[in-house]
Each structure stands twice: as C-alpha cells, then as structure tokens.
Amino acid sequence: MTGPDAEVLDRVWRSVARVRGLGCTASQVGTGFVVAPGLIVTAAHVVAGLSAPEVDLGGEMQTATVVAFDTVADLALLAADTAVAQPLAPAEAVAGQPVAVPAFDEDGIPETITARVIRRIRAVGKDIYGEPGDGRDALEVEASVEPGNSGAPLVDGHGNSVGVLFSRTRGGPQVAYAVQASEIGPLLDAATRGGGKPVDSGECRPR
C-alpha cells in the first residue's frame, strides 16, 4: 500500500477548504472538504456556536450554513458553493495504511501531513461538550497534527477519504484521531431530511 502521489494530492487539494469564524470570544479555525455537491464536512467543534462560518475553497471566501451537526461524532456539514471542486469519495481504512492529511494550520497555511493508520477503534466516552455519548467509529493514526488541522480528510492512495481528523494526543507520542468516513453518511442523510435548512450549531465550547 502506498499513500497518494503528487498528482492525486493536487486533485484532492482542490476539494479542501479552510473553515473559520468569529462569535465565541475568539477566532475558531479548522479544515473541511467537499463530500457532496454543495456540502463540506468539518469537525463539529470547529463551528460550534457559530451562526455563519466562513469557508475558503479555491481561493474564494464565502459564508456557509450549518445544515447538520453531530456532537457525538464531532462532525458538521456546511452548505456552500462547491462548483470548483469534486467531492472526495469515502473509503474504508486498513491498519498500517499510509495516508496523507491535506490541512490548513491555524494561520491558514496549507500543509500535507504524512500519516499512517494504526488501527480502527470504537471511540466511546463524551461528546464535544463533555456530555456522555454513544461513541463513534474512529481511527488511531500516527501523525503530527496541530490546531487548525481538525476537519481535514485522511486520504488514501486513490484520493478517497478514509476519515476526518478531530483530535490529537498532547505531550506524548505523535498520535491523532479521526472519525471513520462511514460516519459521514448519516450526516448527509440528516441534511437531506432537513431539506438543507440551517440547524443549531450548539453552544460555544469552554476554552
């Protein structure tokens, strides 16, 4: 197995967006990517408490609308103009698989992070607000990530997304965590049932 080559990454980067917003006493920044025409997925904690997050896709900043929000999976869907990009198809991750993580840092600088899937796990415990949750299908990943990377795709050698980055360990080994791409499907279904109308993006998270 090999990770994506330069040609694949060039194509993938066209579908990756920077996500940011103000409204929770400080700027919130993250990454997202196109998963369906007019829809960008990101981590829910990136847009929590924001009524009008902004996305920069293809060099154009635009205001997006939160149309699905899952505090347990830590995923959110944003409605925006994605005509310049193709959706990244979902795929299943395999232990030991090399992947790339195209992401923006907190200053908006794009970077491609080299990573490797350690194992598939069931992440249980609390949601983004610290409340008990049912858990989510996740990936444990060997990668060095930083603030601003949350919401970025984990991309396989074919340019498909196997996960969505949401967390990292602090002060220990370079281990990060991603929601498996299979968790995006229920979010898309929720947005369809809601007719693409805006939904509550929750409260601001304690800092």
C-alpha positions as CSV (number, residue, x, y, z in Angstrom):
1,M,0.0,0.0,0.0
2,T,1.2,3.5,-0.8
3,G,-0.1,6.9,0.0
4,P,-1.3,9.4,-2.6
5,D,1.2,10.7,-5.1
6,A,1.7,14.3,-6.1
7,E,-0.9,14.1,-8.9
8,V,-3.6,12.7,-6.6
9,L,-2.8,15.2,-3.9
10,D,-3.1,18.1,-6.4
11,R,-6.6,16.9,-7.3
12,V,-7.5,16.4,-3.6
13,W,-6.4,19.8,-2.5
14,R,-8.9,21.4,-4.9
15,S,-11.6,19.9,-2.6
16,V,-10.1,21.0,0.7
17,A,-11.3,24.2,2.4
18,R,-10.2,26.4,5.2
19,V,-13.0,26.9,7.8
20,R,-13.1,29.8,10.2
21,G,-15.5,32.0,12.2
22,L,-15.9,34.5,15.0
23,G,-18.5,34.5,17.6
24,C,-17.2,32.5,20.6
25,T,-14.9,35.2,22.1
26,A,-12.1,34.2,19.8
27,S,-11.5,33.0,16.3
28,Q,-12.2,29.4,15.5
29,V,-10.3,27.8,12.6
30,G,-10.2,24.4,11.0
31,T,-10.2,22.5,7.8
32,G,-13.0,20.8,5.8
33,F,-13.5,19.1,2.5
34,V,-16.2,18.6,-0.1
35,V,-18.3,15.4,0.4
36,A,-21.2,16.1,-1.9
37,P,-22.2,18.8,-4.3
38,G,-22.8,21.9,-2.2
39,L,-21.7,20.3,1.0
40,I,-18.4,20.5,3.0
41,V,-17.7,18.3,6.1
42,T,-15.7,19.6,9.0
43,A,-15.3,18.8,12.7
44,A,-18.3,19.9,14.8
45,H,-16.1,21.6,17.4
46,V,-14.7,23.9,14.7
47,V,-18.1,25.5,14.1
48,A,-19.7,25.0,17.5
49,G,-21.6,28.2,18.4
50,L,-21.1,29.8,15.0
51,S,-24.1,31.1,13.1
52,A,-22.3,32.0,9.9
53,P,-18.9,30.2,9.5
54,E,-16.8,31.1,6.5
55,V,-15.1,28.7,4.1
56,D,-12.2,29.4,1.7
57,L,-12.5,27.0,-1.2
58,G,-10.4,27.5,-4.3
59,G,-9.2,30.9,-3.0
60,E,-12.7,32.3,-2.6
61,M,-14.0,33.2,0.8
62,Q,-17.8,32.7,1.3
63,T,-20.3,32.4,4.1
64,A,-21.6,28.9,4.7
65,T,-24.6,27.5,6.5
66,V,-24.5,24.7,9.1
67,V,-27.0,22.1,7.8
68,A,-26.1,19.1,10.0
69,F,-24.4,19.0,13.4
70,D,-23.4,15.9,15.4
71,T,-21.7,16.5,18.8
72,V,-21.0,12.8,19.4
73,A,-19.4,12.0,16.0
74,D,-17.8,15.5,16.1
75,L,-18.9,16.2,12.5
76,A,-20.8,19.1,10.9
77,L,-22.0,19.7,7.3
78,L,-21.7,23.1,5.8
79,A,-23.7,24.2,2.7
80,A,-21.6,26.3,0.3
81,D,-20.9,26.8,-3.3
82,T,-18.6,23.9,-4.2
83,A,-18.8,24.1,-8.0
84,V,-15.0,24.5,-8.3
85,A,-14.3,21.1,-6.6
86,Q,-15.2,17.4,-6.8
87,P,-16.4,15.5,-3.7
88,L,-14.0,13.1,-2.1
89,A,-15.4,9.6,-2.1
90,P,-15.4,7.7,1.2
91,A,-13.3,4.5,1.6
92,E,-12.5,2.1,4.4
93,A,-9.2,2.3,6.2
94,V,-6.9,-0.6,6.8
95,A,-4.4,-0.9,9.7
96,G,-0.9,0.0,8.6
97,Q,-2.2,2.0,5.7
98,P,-0.2,5.1,4.7
99,V,-2.4,8.2,4.2
100,A,-2.0,11.9,3.7
101,V,-3.7,14.7,5.6
102,P,-4.1,17.9,3.5
103,A,-4.9,20.6,6.1
104,F,-4.6,24.2,7.0
105,D,-2.8,25.3,10.1
106,E,-4.2,28.0,12.5
107,D,-2.6,30.7,10.4
108,G,-4.2,29.4,7.2
109,I,-1.1,27.9,5.8
110,P,-1.7,24.7,3.7
111,E,0.3,21.7,4.6
112,T,0.2,18.0,3.6
113,I,0.9,15.8,6.7
114,T,2.2,12.3,6.2
115,A,0.4,9.8,8.4
116,R,-0.3,6.1,9.0
117,V,-3.4,4.3,10.2
118,I,-2.5,2.4,13.4
119,R,-5.9,0.7,13.9
120,R,-9.6,1.1,13.7
121,I,-11.3,1.7,17.1
122,R,-14.7,2.4,18.6
123,A,-14.2,5.8,20.4
124,V,-16.5,5.9,23.4
125,G,-17.0,8.4,26.2
126,K,-18.1,12.0,25.8
127,D,-19.2,14.4,23.1
128,I,-17.6,17.7,22.2
129,Y,-19.2,19.3,25.3
130,G,-18.1,16.6,27.7
131,E,-21.5,15.0,27.9
132,P,-21.9,11.2,27.7
133,G,-22.3,9.9,24.2
134,D,-22.8,6.6,22.4
135,G,-19.4,6.8,20.7
136,R,-18.2,6.8,17.1
137,D,-16.2,4.6,14.7
138,A,-12.8,6.1,14.7
139,L,-9.1,5.7,13.6
140,E,-6.0,5.9,15.7
141,V,-3.4,7.5,13.5
142,E,0.4,8.1,13.7
143,A,0.7,11.7,12.7
144,S,1.9,15.1,13.9
145,V,-1.0,17.5,13.8
146,E,-1.7,20.9,15.2
147,P,-4.5,23.4,15.8
148,G,-6.3,24.3,12.5
149,N,-6.0,20.7,11.2
150,S,-9.3,19.5,12.7
151,G,-11.8,18.5,10.0
152,A,-9.2,17.6,7.4
153,P,-9.5,14.4,5.4
154,L,-7.3,11.3,5.7
155,V,-6.7,10.5,2.1
156,D,-5.6,7.1,0.7
157,G,-3.6,6.4,-2.4
158,H,-6.6,6.7,-4.7
159,G,-7.6,10.1,-3.3
160,N,-10.5,8.8,-1.3
161,S,-11.3,9.9,2.2
162,V,-11.0,7.2,4.9
163,G,-11.5,9.6,7.8
164,V,-12.0,13.1,9.2
165,L,-9.4,14.4,11.7
166,F,-10.7,15.5,15.1
167,S,-8.2,15.2,17.8
168,R,-4.6,14.6,18.9
169,T,-2.7,13.5,22.0
170,R,-0.8,16.1,23.9
171,G,2.6,15.7,25.5
172,G,3.1,12.1,24.3
173,P,3.6,10.1,21.1
174,Q,2.5,11.7,17.8
175,V,-0.9,10.1,17.8
176,A,-4.0,11.6,16.3
177,Y,-7.6,10.5,15.9
178,A,-10.1,10.6,13.1
179,V,-13.7,9.8,12.6
180,Q,-14.1,7.0,10.1
181,A,-15.5,8.1,6.7
182,S,-18.5,5.8,7.2
183,E,-19.8,8.2,9.9
184,I,-20.3,10.9,7.2
185,G,-23.2,9.0,5.6
186,P,-25.7,9.5,8.5
187,L,-24.9,13.2,8.5
188,L,-25.7,13.5,4.8
189,D,-28.9,11.7,5.4
190,A,-29.8,14.2,8.2
191,A,-29.1,17.1,5.9
192,T,-31.3,15.6,3.2
193,R,-34.2,15.0,5.7
194,G,-33.8,18.6,6.8
195,G,-34.1,19.9,3.3
196,G,-30.8,21.7,3.6
197,K,-32.2,24.2,6.1
198,P,-29.9,25.7,8.8
199,V,-29.6,23.8,12.0
200,D,-28.5,24.8,15.5
201,S,-24.7,24.7,15.8
202,G,-24.7,24.3,19.5
203,E,-23.1,26.4,22.1
204,C,-19.6,27.8,22.3
205,R,-17.2,25.3,23.9
206,P,-15.3,26.2,27.0
207,R,-11.7,27.2,26.3
